[in-house]
Amino acid sequence: MEGERDRISDLPDSLLEHILTFLPTKYVVRTGVLSKRWKDLWVSHPYVSLRDDGINNQTVKVSKFMNFLNKILLHPQAKVKKIQLSSRERLESPEFIRWFQAVMMKDDLEELDLGFRKIYHTPQSNLTVCNTLVILKLDFGAFSGNKFPKSFCFPNLKTMHLNGFLLAYNFPNQLLQCQNLESLIIRNYILDLMSHGLVLNGSDDQKEVLSNLSNAQIDSCYGFHGDVSDRSFLKNMINAVSNAKDLDLSLSIMEYLDRVFPNDMLEFNNLKHIKLYLRSSHVGALGYILQKAPNLESLHIESDGPYGSAHDALMLELLRSSCSSANLKVIRMTNFILEDPVLELVQLIFDSAGSLEDIVIELDARLEMNNFLQCEKLLKLPRLSEDSVLHLKWEFGYSPHYFGHSHSYYHP
C-alpha cells in the first residue's frame, strides 16, 4: 500500500546525513539497525559528542564506551569534523592514543574538544599542524603533566582553551601562528623547565600581537620563580593578548607588572573590560594598566587571599591620577574583606573616578570579618560621580542573623 512506503529511506544520502546531524551521537549510531539502507549512513556523521551525562553512570560500563568510540573513530570511512568527548573515568593511554591519532589524521577536522580527567601520556606530539582546526579545547586535569607541543601552527584556529599543561617557554611566540584566534583561555599551567632555552631564537622581546583576539584569560603559573626566562614568558604572553577587548589576568601576571617601569608597559588600546587579581602591593600595576587602556569601561578587581597592609603612598597617587583620567563606567570588587586598606582603596576610587555609573562590591562571606561599622563607613564615603550607584552585596549562608542568607545594599 502507498501509505506503507518508507519515504524517509527514499531520500538521497546527502539529505539523510544532514538530518542525522541534529541527533545525539548515540542515537545516530542506532539508526544502523533500521535496514540495509541505513546500515552505514552513520559512518559519515560529522559530529561526535559524548559527555558525562551519557557515559558516566552505573548502567554504562567504561568498556562499552571504549568499544563505542572504537566503532566511530576507527571506522575507515568515518568523516568526523567535530568531536566532543569527556569522561571522569580512567581510560588507558593505548586506547586514547589510537583515537587521538585517528582523529588527527582527518583532513577536515574543525573542532577537537577533549576532557579526560584520568588519562596520562597523551600524544600531543601529533597535535602540531592542522589547517582546518577552528576550535581546540583540551582538559586532562589541573596537574596532568601533559606537555603541549613546542611547535604548532593552526592558521584557522578561533578558540583555544587549555587546562593543566606544561608549556614551553616559546609558547607565546608559537601562539602567533594562530592569527585568527578570537578566544584564548590558559588555566593551571606550568612552565616546562626542559624548554628553558627556547626563547624566540635568542631574543626575549616579542612585538607581534594576536590581532583578532576578543577575549583572553591567563591564570596563574604554578611554580613561577620570577627569573629572567619566567618574566620573559609573561611579558611575551601579555604582549600577544594585548589587543583583546576582554582580559582576565592572574596574580602572577600582576606581580610581574608591578615590577615594570611605566615606559615599558604595553598598550591596551582595544581593552573594554578587564578582571584582575589584586593585593595592596599591586596598586601601582593597576595604575599603569589604567594609563595604558584609554578605552577601558569596566574593571573587575578580585581579592586573592589576604589583601595586605597599608599602601605605598607614591603608588596610591599614581592610581589616583590614572583613575582621574580613565573613562571607567563600572567597577566591581569581589571577595573583599572591609579592612582599612580596602576602604582606603575604595575611597580613592570614589574620589577620583568621575565617570562611574555603577560600583558593585561583593564582600567575603565570612560574617565576622565584615562588621557593620565598616559597612557604614563604606556607605558614607563621598563619590566624585554624583550619578553613580553603589551596590553592596554580602553573602553568608550559615548565620541566623536577621538579614537572612544574603543581603544587598542599594545606595544611590
Secondary structure, DSSP 8 states (H G I E B T S, - for coil): -GGG--TTTTS-HHHHHHHHTTS-HHHHHHGGGS-GGGTTGGGG--EEEE-HHHHSSTTS-HHHHHHHHHHHHS-TT---SEEEEEESS---HHHHHHHHHHHHT-TT--EEEEEESS--S--GGG-SB-SS--EEEEES-TT--EE--SS-B-TT--EEEEESEEE-TTHHHHHTT-TT--EEEEESEEE-GGGTT-SGGG--------TT--EEEE--EET----HHHHHHHHHHHHHHTT-SEEEE-HHHHHHHTTS-GGG----TT--EEEEEE-GGGHHHHHHHHHH-TT--EEEEEE-S---S---HHHHHHHHHHHHH----EEEEEEE---HHHHHHHHHHHHH-TT--EEEEEE-S-GGGS-HHHHHHHHH---S-TT-EEEEEEE-SS---TTTTEEEEEE-
